[in-house]
Amino acid sequence: MGTTDGGTGTGSGGTYIGSASNSAISVGDNNKVSNEVVSAPVDGGHRELLRAVRELREDLARLVVTPETRALREELDGAEEEIRSTGQAGATRRESLRRRFQDAATAVGALASGAALGQALAALGG
């Protein structure tokens, strides 16, 4: 994106952003922007769990859908929302996620993201 005044963005027709924090900006057509705000601090273990949840969900999209993988996907969605909104996945959520993960073990066993999720859950004591 250029400006009409040699790059300072202060002339007419230019674009200038003085500062931005906690913001998402998109310029142009067909862009997708997101700005995730976690309302509570996320500790290192829950940050790792959130990363593993997202990676496994992406990898699940490449697999044939079964009732077990569908249920795991739904649980992953719920876990991500809970971590994003509260900063952690509670014990009940972690237990449910573990159960769904075990139910889908045959499908996700060979996925590196599946191993990462199992490790993240174990690190959080559940």
KAPE-V477659 format. One line per field, one symbol per residue. ss: DSSP state (@ for helix, = for strand, . for the rest). phi: phi as a letter, one per 40 degrees, with the letter a starting at -180 (. if undefined). burial: # if it has 24 or more other C-alpha atoms within 12 Angstrom, else .. A space follows every 10 residues. Layout:
BEGIN
ss->???
phi->???
burial->???
END
This chain:
BEGIN
ss->.......... .......... .......... .......... ...@@@@@@@ @@@@@@@@@@ ......@@@@ @@@@@@@@@@ @@@@@@.... @@@@@@@@@@ @@@.@@@@.. .@@@@@@@@@ @@@...
phi->.bbcbghcgb ccgcbbbcaa bfbbbbbhcf cbbbbcbccb dbcdcccccc ccdccccccc cccccbdccc ccdcccdccc cccccbgabc dccccccccc ccccdccbdc cdcccccdcc ccccga
burial->.......... .......... .......... .......... ....###### #######.## .......##. ###.###### ####..#### ..##.###.# #..##.##.. #.##.###.# #..#..
END
